[in-house]
Amino acid sequence: MNTSLSSSRGTRSVARRARTRLFVALAASASVALIGTTALPTSAATNAFAKDDNPSLAELQTQRAAVQQKAAGKASQVNTLKASDAQVSSALSALNTNVNAQQDRLEEAERAVAQARADQAAAEAAQSAKQSELDALTAQMKESAVDAYVSMGSANNISVGTDDINDTVNKRTLMSVRANEDIGLVEKFRSVQEDLEIQRGAATAANTRATAGAEQVEGRLNELNKAYAEQQAFAAKVEERLNSALAEADSLAATDAQLSSSITSKQAEIAKAVAAQRAADSARAAQRASQSKPAVSGGGGSASSGGSSRGGGSNGGGGGGGGTPPNITGSG
């Protein structure tokens, strides 16, 4: 009798536990059914994916970029026609540095977007795997719930006697094992459900980072284009400065050639005048030399002629009676 009561109480206890596990399994199945229609809430830790890993480093990089942009802006205002060569070289260096910095910042933003896209793809793949695992657990839990319901119905009809006591013990053991398996399925279901929630949050955060990164890439591309335009505009001014300097050099060379030709012509004229002066001096010297020599043949004849004249006159005077004309000079 006591054995019969104990067996009856054990049977009712097993039945109650089976009902409890069945209700748990049905509740879990209902929650699984809601997964496909209701979005899981995003945990607070999900928002941490969108935060910067190192804000201080980002601030320093932003400040450096601002300084480089300001230096490039000042450099673009340099008057290339009036500035010194050192100032022009410094301005070119500042503009080139700014272009390189903007290029680096653009590439950094593009790498961040690529990483965010990769993280999103990985999270979505993990999410798909967890969803498949969750679907398999859901089907397994439904099957276990049906088995538990059938077993519970048969457990209520168990009659305890000396003939079927072993069969009853075996059924109780089997129901206990199945109940433990159901509990394990529920716990695993909850664990996979949490993992699925984490992967969904990670995918959402990665998508947010990728979207923000794409906007940042666009902004940095505009900054790079602006820096490149400033560099090209200043380079055009420098080229204008070089062309002006070359034109001035060519002009000076032409002027120098003209001055050289004028100097040569003047020197030729001066040399010609000097030669003429020297020729005139030589002529005058020769003339003076010729004038300074004594006159011999022409002077003697005159004196002799005069003496004879005077002698003749005298003689003529003496011989006037001889009939010689007074105005004819004698030969003799």
C-alpha positions as CSV (number, residue, x, y, z in Angstrom):
1,M,0.0,0.0,0.0
2,N,2.8,2.4,0.9
3,T,4.6,1.4,-2.2
4,S,1.5,2.2,-4.2
5,L,1.0,5.6,-2.6
6,S,4.7,6.5,-3.1
7,S,4.5,5.4,-6.7
8,S,1.3,7.5,-7.2
9,R,2.9,10.6,-5.6
10,G,6.0,10.1,-7.7
11,T,3.9,9.9,-10.8
12,R,2.0,13.0,-10.0
13,S,5.3,14.9,-9.2
14,V,6.7,13.8,-12.5
15,A,3.6,14.9,-14.3
16,R,3.7,18.3,-12.6
17,R,7.3,18.8,-13.6
18,A,6.5,17.7,-17.1
19,R,3.6,20.3,-17.3
20,T,6.0,23.0,-16.0
21,R,8.6,22.2,-18.6
22,L,5.9,22.1,-21.3
23,F,4.7,25.6,-20.3
24,V,8.3,26.8,-20.4
25,A,8.9,25.3,-23.8
26,L,5.6,26.8,-25.1
27,A,6.6,30.2,-23.8
28,A,10.0,29.9,-25.4
29,S,8.4,28.9,-28.7
30,A,6.1,32.0,-28.5
31,S,9.0,34.3,-27.8
32,V,10.9,32.7,-30.8
33,A,7.8,33.4,-33.0
34,L,8.0,37.0,-32.0
35,I,11.6,37.4,-33.1
36,G,10.8,37.5,-36.8
37,T,8.2,40.3,-36.3
38,T,9.6,42.4,-33.5
39,A,12.9,44.1,-33.6
40,L,15.2,43.4,-30.7
41,P,16.1,46.4,-28.5
42,T,19.6,47.8,-29.0
43,S,21.7,47.5,-25.9
44,A,23.6,50.5,-24.5
45,A,26.9,48.9,-25.4
46,T,26.0,49.0,-29.1
47,N,26.4,52.8,-29.2
48,A,30.0,52.4,-28.2
49,F,30.8,51.2,-31.7
50,A,30.1,54.7,-33.1
51,K,32.4,56.5,-30.7
52,D,36.0,57.4,-31.5
53,D,38.6,55.1,-30.1
54,N,41.0,57.9,-29.4
55,P,39.3,61.3,-29.2
56,S,42.5,63.1,-28.2
57,L,44.4,61.8,-31.3
58,A,41.5,62.9,-33.5
59,E,41.5,66.4,-32.0
60,L,45.3,66.7,-32.5
61,Q,44.9,65.6,-36.1
62,T,42.1,68.1,-36.6
63,Q,44.2,70.9,-35.1
64,R,47.2,70.1,-37.3
65,A,45.0,70.1,-40.4
66,A,43.6,73.5,-39.4
67,V,47.1,74.9,-38.9
68,Q,48.3,73.5,-42.3
69,Q,45.2,75.0,-44.0
70,K,45.8,78.4,-42.5
71,A,49.5,78.3,-43.5
72,A,48.5,77.4,-47.0
73,G,46.0,80.2,-47.1
74,K,48.6,82.7,-46.1
75,A,51.0,81.3,-48.6
76,S,48.5,81.7,-51.4
77,Q,48.3,85.4,-50.7
78,V,52.0,85.9,-51.3
79,N,52.7,88.4,-54.1
80,T,54.9,86.4,-56.4
81,L,56.0,89.4,-58.4
82,K,57.2,91.3,-55.4
83,A,58.2,88.6,-52.9
84,S,61.7,87.3,-52.6
85,D,62.8,83.9,-53.9
86,A,62.9,82.6,-50.3
87,Q,59.4,83.7,-49.6
88,V,58.1,82.1,-52.8
89,S,59.9,78.8,-52.0
90,S,58.4,78.9,-48.5
91,A,54.9,79.5,-49.9
92,L,55.3,76.7,-52.4
93,S,56.4,74.3,-49.6
94,A,53.4,75.3,-47.4
95,L,51.0,74.7,-50.2
96,N,52.6,71.3,-51.1
97,T,52.5,70.3,-47.4
98,N,48.8,71.1,-47.2
99,V,48.0,69.1,-50.4
100,N,49.9,66.1,-49.0
101,A,48.2,66.4,-45.7
102,Q,44.7,66.6,-47.2
103,Q,45.5,63.6,-49.4
104,D,46.5,61.6,-46.3
105,R,43.4,62.7,-44.4
106,L,41.2,61.6,-47.4
107,E,42.9,58.2,-47.6
108,E,42.5,57.8,-43.8
109,A,38.8,58.5,-44.1
110,E,38.4,56.1,-47.0
111,R,40.2,53.3,-45.0
112,A,37.8,54.0,-42.1
113,V,34.8,53.6,-44.4
114,A,36.2,50.4,-45.9
115,Q,36.8,49.0,-42.4
116,A,33.3,50.0,-41.3
117,R,31.8,48.2,-44.4
118,A,33.9,45.1,-43.6
119,D,32.7,45.2,-40.0
120,Q,29.1,45.5,-41.1
121,A,29.5,42.6,-43.6
122,A,31.1,40.4,-40.9
123,A,28.4,41.3,-38.3
124,E,25.6,40.6,-40.9
125,A,27.2,37.3,-41.7
126,A,27.4,36.4,-38.0
127,Q,23.8,37.6,-37.6
128,S,22.7,35.3,-40.4
129,A,24.5,32.4,-38.8
130,K,23.0,33.0,-35.4
131,Q,19.5,33.4,-36.9
132,S,19.9,30.0,-38.6
133,E,21.0,28.5,-35.3
134,L,18.1,30.1,-33.6
135,D,15.7,28.8,-36.2
136,A,17.1,25.3,-35.7
137,L,16.7,25.6,-31.9
138,T,13.2,26.9,-32.3
139,A,12.2,23.8,-34.4
140,Q,13.9,21.5,-31.9
141,M,12.0,23.2,-29.0
142,K,8.7,22.8,-30.8
143,E,9.3,19.1,-31.4
144,S,10.4,18.7,-27.8
145,A,7.2,20.5,-26.6
146,V,5.0,18.1,-28.6
147,D,6.9,15.1,-27.3
148,A,6.5,16.5,-23.7
149,Y,2.8,17.0,-24.3
150,V,2.3,13.4,-25.5
151,S,4.5,12.0,-22.7
152,M,2.5,14.0,-20.1
153,G,-0.7,12.4,-21.4
154,S,0.7,9.0,-21.2
155,A,2.2,9.6,-17.7
156,N,-1.3,10.3,-16.3
157,N,-2.4,6.9,-17.4
158,I,0.4,5.0,-15.8
159,S,-0.9,2.3,-13.5
160,V,1.5,1.2,-10.9
161,G,1.7,-2.5,-10.1
162,T,4.2,-5.3,-9.5
163,D,4.3,-6.2,-13.1
164,D,5.0,-2.8,-14.7
165,I,7.1,-1.2,-12.0
166,N,10.3,-1.4,-14.1
167,D,8.5,0.1,-17.0
168,T,7.3,3.0,-14.9
169,V,10.7,3.7,-13.6
170,N,12.1,3.7,-17.1
171,K,9.4,6.1,-18.3
172,R,10.1,8.4,-15.3
173,T,13.8,8.4,-16.1
174,L,13.2,9.1,-19.8
175,M,10.9,12.0,-18.9
176,S,13.4,13.4,-16.5
177,V,16.2,13.2,-19.1
178,R,13.9,14.9,-21.7
179,A,13.0,17.6,-19.2
180,N,16.7,18.3,-18.6
181,E,17.2,18.4,-22.4
182,D,14.4,20.9,-22.7
183,I,16.0,23.1,-20.1
184,G,19.3,23.0,-21.9
185,L,17.5,23.9,-25.2
186,V,15.9,26.9,-23.5
187,E,19.2,28.1,-22.1
188,K,21.0,27.7,-25.4
189,F,18.1,29.5,-27.1
190,R,18.6,32.4,-24.8
191,S,22.3,32.5,-25.3
192,V,22.0,32.4,-29.1
193,Q,19.3,35.1,-28.9
194,E,21.7,37.3,-27.0
195,D,24.4,36.7,-29.5
196,L,22.0,37.6,-32.3
197,E,21.2,40.8,-30.5
198,I,24.9,41.7,-30.2
199,Q,25.5,41.0,-33.9
200,R,22.5,43.1,-34.9
201,G,23.8,46.0,-32.8
202,A,27.3,45.6,-34.3
203,A,25.9,45.7,-37.8
204,T,23.9,48.8,-37.1
205,A,26.8,50.5,-35.5
206,A,29.1,49.6,-38.4
207,N,26.5,50.9,-40.9
208,T,26.3,54.2,-38.9
209,R,30.1,54.5,-38.9
210,A,30.2,53.8,-42.6
211,T,27.5,56.4,-43.4
212,A,29.3,59.1,-41.3
213,G,32.6,58.1,-42.8
214,A,31.2,58.5,-46.3
215,E,30.2,62.0,-45.5
216,Q,33.6,62.7,-44.0
217,V,35.2,61.3,-47.2
218,E,33.2,63.8,-49.3
219,G,34.2,66.7,-47.0
220,R,37.8,65.8,-47.1
221,L,37.7,65.4,-50.9
222,N,36.4,68.9,-51.1
223,E,39.2,70.1,-48.9
224,L,41.8,68.3,-51.1
225,N,40.3,69.9,-54.2
226,K,40.5,73.3,-52.6
227,A,44.1,72.8,-51.5
228,Y,45.0,71.5,-55.0
229,A,43.4,74.6,-56.6
230,E,45.3,76.9,-54.3
231,Q,48.5,75.1,-55.2
232,Q,47.8,75.3,-58.9
233,A,46.8,79.0,-58.7
234,F,50.0,79.9,-56.9
235,A,52.1,77.8,-59.3
236,A,50.6,79.7,-62.2
237,K,51.6,83.0,-60.4
238,V,55.1,81.6,-59.9
239,E,55.3,80.7,-63.6
240,E,54.2,84.2,-64.4
241,R,57.0,85.5,-62.2
242,L,59.5,83.3,-64.0
243,N,58.3,84.3,-67.4
244,S,58.6,88.0,-66.4
245,A,62.1,87.4,-65.1
246,L,63.1,85.6,-68.3
247,A,61.6,88.4,-70.4
248,E,63.5,90.9,-68.4
249,A,66.7,88.9,-68.9
250,D,66.1,88.8,-72.6
251,S,65.4,92.5,-72.7
252,L,68.6,93.2,-70.8
253,A,70.5,90.9,-73.2
254,A,69.1,92.8,-76.2
255,T,69.9,96.1,-74.5
256,D,73.3,94.9,-73.7
257,A,73.9,93.9,-77.3
258,Q,72.6,97.3,-78.5
259,L,74.9,99.1,-76.0
260,S,77.8,97.0,-77.1
261,S,77.2,97.8,-80.8
262,S,76.9,101.5,-79.9
263,I,80.1,101.4,-77.9
264,T,81.9,99.7,-80.8
265,S,80.7,102.3,-83.2
266,K,81.7,105.1,-81.0
267,Q,85.1,103.5,-80.5
268,A,85.5,103.3,-84.2
269,E,84.6,106.9,-84.7
270,I,87.0,108.0,-82.0
271,A,89.8,105.8,-83.5
272,K,89.1,107.4,-86.9
273,A,89.2,110.9,-85.4
274,V,92.4,110.1,-83.6
275,A,94.0,108.8,-86.8
276,A,92.9,111.9,-88.7
277,Q,94.3,114.1,-85.9
278,R,97.6,112.2,-86.1
279,A,97.7,112.6,-89.9
280,A,97.0,116.3,-89.6
281,D,99.7,116.7,-86.9
282,S,102.2,114.8,-89.1
283,A,101.3,117.1,-92.1
284,R,101.8,120.2,-90.0
285,A,105.1,118.9,-88.6
286,A,106.3,118.3,-92.1
287,Q,105.2,121.7,-93.2
288,R,107.1,123.4,-90.4
289,A,110.1,121.3,-91.1
290,S,110.1,122.4,-94.7
291,Q,109.7,126.0,-93.8
292,S,112.6,126.0,-91.4
293,K,115.3,125.1,-94.2
294,P,117.6,128.1,-95.7
295,A,117.1,129.4,-99.4
296,V,120.5,129.1,-101.5
297,S,120.1,129.2,-105.4
298,G,117.4,131.7,-105.8
299,G,118.9,134.4,-103.5
300,G,122.4,134.5,-105.0
301,G,121.1,135.1,-108.4
302,S,119.2,138.1,-107.2
303,A,122.2,139.6,-105.4
304,S,124.4,139.2,-108.4
305,S,121.8,140.6,-110.6
306,G,121.6,143.6,-108.3
307,G,125.3,144.1,-108.1
308,S,125.6,144.0,-111.8
309,S,122.8,146.4,-112.1
310,R,124.4,148.7,-109.7
311,G,127.8,148.2,-111.4
312,G,126.3,148.6,-114.8
313,G,124.7,151.8,-113.7
314,S,127.8,153.0,-112.5
315,N,129.5,152.0,-115.5
316,G,126.8,153.2,-117.6
317,G,127.0,156.5,-116.0
318,G,130.5,156.5,-116.7
319,G,129.9,155.5,-120.2
320,G,126.9,157.5,-120.9
321,G,128.4,158.9,-123.8
322,G,128.5,155.4,-125.3
323,G,124.7,155.5,-126.0
324,T,123.4,152.4,-123.7
325,P,119.6,152.8,-122.6
326,P,119.4,153.5,-118.9
327,N,116.7,150.9,-118.1
328,I,118.4,147.8,-119.4
329,T,120.6,145.9,-117.1
330,G,123.8,144.5,-118.4
331,S,124.6,140.9,-118.5
332,G,127.9,141.3,-117.1
